[in-house]
Amino acid sequence: MTFWRLLPHLTACTAADAIVLLDVRQDRYFLVPSAITATTAHWLASPGDVPPPPELLALLERRAVRTAGEGLPVPEICEIAMPLTLEESASRPMLGVGTHLHIDAIVATTWLALRLRPLARLLAQATRKDAGGSRLEPDRLRFRLAAFHQARRLNPLPRNCLLDSLALHRWLARGGHSSRIVLGVATTPFAAHCWLQDEDAILNDHYDRVSRFTPIYAS
């Protein structure tokens, strides 16, 4: 599936004949007005040296997505596959107190970071941690996922797709497994969702649910 990176903090995708913009610096989604959808779609499909439509630039400046000192947006195509859901572990792991407390600490500090730090910084940090592309063996990966979900069920913090995906990403990275945080949107009605996947499988959601969303960002 295809989305576009327009600025370091701005991405776009087409969903149900609409164009959606995501500004991770403001943690906000924007729908391109229907009056300039066709013009914007034509620009997204054009070579990178074609200047953006003036109406789109005006929209970005009006919404404080782009300031006068920043460069012009350039449509860089990004591709991401939509794999199937990873089969869950057949056994329930026995968690020691230390492991349980470790996962709780990751969830709590991620929850706090989402309230104190910009989303763009958290996503950039997640991307840097995955630069090595390391992998766990499938059985070890399933065990680590099951440990996280078991501890998370007993954690009092409310479930949230962004919180849980960021926390799980940190837990897997500490175990030596790289993964990607993916943000997706649907437009009828508008909804946003976040999940975690690697090259082979969706790690914390089900394909039937995830496939309803069009990716607009991947770390």
C-alpha positions in Angstrom: 0.0 0.0 0.0 1.1 3.5 -0.7 1.3 6.8 1.2 3.4 9.9 0.8 5.8 11.8 3.0 5.5 15.5 2.1 7.6 17.0 4.9 9.6 15.4 7.7 6.5 15.7 9.9 3.7 15.6 7.3 2.4 12.5 5.4 -0.6 11.9 3.2 -2.7 9.0 1.9 -5.8 8.5 -0.3 -8.7 6.8 1.4 -12.2 6.3 -0.2 -11.5 9.0 -2.9 -10.4 11.5 -0.2 -6.9 12.8 0.6 -6.0 12.8 4.3 -3.0 14.6 5.8 -1.3 13.7 9.1 0.9 16.3 10.9 2.7 14.3 13.6 4.2 17.6 14.9 0.7 18.7 15.9 -0.7 15.2 16.2 -3.6 16.2 14.0 -5.3 14.8 10.9 -6.6 17.1 8.1 -8.9 16.3 5.2 -8.0 18.0 1.9 -11.1 19.9 0.8 -13.0 18.3 -2.1 -12.4 21.4 -4.2 -8.7 20.8 -4.4 -8.7 17.0 -4.1 -8.2 16.3 -7.8 -5.4 18.9 -8.1 -3.6 17.5 -5.0 -4.0 14.0 -6.3 -2.4 15.0 -9.6 0.5 16.6 -7.7 1.0 13.5 -5.6 1.4 11.4 -8.7 3.8 13.9 -10.4 7.6 13.9 -10.3 9.2 15.4 -7.2 10.3 18.6 -9.0 6.7 19.8 -9.6 5.8 22.5 -7.2 2.7 21.9 -4.9 -0.6 23.5 -5.8 -0.9 27.0 -4.3 -4.2 26.1 -2.8 -2.5 23.2 -0.9 0.2 25.5 0.3 -2.4 27.9 1.5 -4.1 25.1 3.4 -0.9 24.0 5.1 -0.1 27.6 6.2 -3.6 28.2 7.4 -3.5 25.1 9.6 0.1 25.9 10.8 1.4 22.7 9.2 4.1 24.6 7.3 5.7 27.8 8.3 7.2 30.4 5.9 10.8 29.3 6.8 10.3 25.6 5.9 10.9 24.1 2.5 8.2 23.2 0.0 6.6 19.8 0.5 7.8 17.1 -1.9 5.7 13.9 -2.5 8.0 11.0 -1.6 6.3 7.7 -2.2 6.4 5.2 0.7 5.3 1.6 0.4 4.2 -0.7 3.1 2.8 -4.3 2.9 -0.2 -5.4 4.9 0.8 -8.9 6.3 -1.4 -11.4 8.1 -1.8 -11.6 11.8 0.9 -13.5 13.7 -0.4 -16.8 15.1 -0.6 -16.6 18.9 1.5 -18.7 21.2 -0.3 -21.9 22.3 1.1 -21.7 25.8 0.6 -19.0 28.5 4.0 -17.8 29.8 4.8 -17.9 33.5 5.9 -14.3 34.3 8.2 -13.6 37.1 7.7 -10.5 39.2 10.7 -8.8 37.6 9.3 -9.3 34.1 5.8 -8.2 35.1 7.2 -5.0 36.7 9.4 -4.4 33.7 6.4 -4.4 31.3 4.4 -2.3 33.7 7.2 0.3 33.8 7.4 0.4 30.0 3.6 1.0 29.7 3.6 3.6 32.4 6.6 5.6 31.1 5.2 5.4 27.5 1.8 6.7 28.9 3.7 9.6 30.5 5.8 10.3 27.4 2.7 10.6 25.3 1.5 13.4 27.6 4.8 15.3 27.9 6.6 14.8 24.6 5.5 15.5 21.0 4.3 12.5 19.0 6.8 13.3 16.3 9.7 12.9 18.7 8.4 9.5 20.0 7.9 8.2 16.5 11.4 9.4 15.4 12.9 7.7 18.4 11.1 4.4 17.5 12.5 4.6 14.0 16.1 5.1 15.3 15.8 2.1 17.6 14.8 -0.1 14.6 17.7 0.9 12.4 19.4 -2.5 12.9 16.5 -4.6 11.7 17.2 -7.4 14.2 14.7 -10.4 14.5 13.7 -13.0 17.0 13.0 -16.6 16.2 9.2 -17.1 15.7 8.6 -19.1 18.9 10.6 -16.6 21.0 8.7 -13.7 19.4 5.4 -15.3 20.2 6.5 -15.9 23.8 7.5 -12.2 24.2 4.2 -11.0 22.7 2.2 -13.3 25.0 4.2 -12.0 28.0 3.4 -8.4 27.1 -0.3 -9.1 26.6 -0.6 -11.1 29.8 1.0 -8.3 31.9 -1.0 -5.6 30.1 -4.3 -7.2 31.0 -3.5 -6.6 34.7 -2.3 -3.0 34.2 -4.8 -0.4 35.3 -4.0 2.1 32.6 -6.8 2.2 29.9 -6.1 0.4 26.7 -5.2 2.6 23.7 -3.9 1.5 20.3 -1.2 4.2 20.2 0.0 3.7 23.8 0.0 -0.1 23.5 1.8 -0.1 20.1 4.5 2.2 21.3 5.0 0.3 24.6 5.0 -3.1 22.8 7.5 -1.7 20.3 9.8 -0.8 23.2 9.3 -4.2 24.8 10.1 -6.1 21.6 13.1 -3.8 20.8 14.6 -4.6 24.2 14.3 -8.3 23.4 16.0 -7.9 20.0 13.1 -7.7 17.6 12.5 -4.8 15.1 9.0 -3.7 14.3 7.2 -0.8 12.7 4.5 1.4 14.1 1.8 2.0 11.5 -0.9 4.7 11.7 -3.9 4.3 9.5 -7.2 6.1 8.7 -10.7 5.5 7.5 -12.9 8.2 6.2 -16.5 7.0 6.3 -16.9 7.9 9.1 -13.4 9.3 10.0 -11.4 7.1 12.3 -7.7 6.6 13.1 -5.9 3.5 14.3 -2.4 2.4 15.2 -0.9 -1.1 15.2 2.5 -2.8 15.2 3.9 -5.1 12.5 7.1 -6.5 11.1 8.0 -7.7 7.6 6.0 -10.9 8.1 3.0 -10.3 10.4 0.8 -7.9 12.3 1.9 -8.3 15.9 -0.8 -6.8 18.1 -4.0 -6.7 16.1 -6.1 -8.8 13.6 -5.9 -8.4 9.8 -9.7 -8.1 9.5 -9.6 -5.0 11.6 -6.4 -3.4 10.3 -7.4 -3.9 6.7 -10.2 -1.4 7.2 -7.6 1.4 7.5 -5.4 2.9 4.9 -1.8 3.4 6.1 -0.8 7.1 6.4 2.4 6.7 8.4 5.0 3.9 9.2 8.0 4.3 11.4 
